């Protein structure tokens, strides 16, 4: 399929969606308004439909990105806290060598630093 054909297809779907929004707006304006306001809005209803369609797309993309980022942070937070708990359990067991205790402390510190960094990144 030539590159122009796929772009035309995407534009066609976008045009259909804008036309649908415009048709619904036209019907609502025609039914509920009277006078010069009605005439003015019917003249610019295509532009209003375009703005509403692209505003909805922007809002959907923004909300979806925010939800995805938040879910990713919560999952990472859960996993890191689980790793830290496992290390704390291992640390509290009797008979753990000094070398392993140092390794556990180092790993715990690294996990905590990663957790702090994730929290800071989520605030941006």
Buried (B, 14 or more C-beta within 10 A) or exposed (E): EEEEEEEEEEEEEBEEBBEEBBEEBBEEBEEEBEEEEBEEBBEEBBEBBBEBBEEEEEEEEEEEEEEEEEEEBEEBBEEBEEBBEBBEEBBEEEEEEEEEEEBBEEBBEEBEEEBEEBEEEBEE
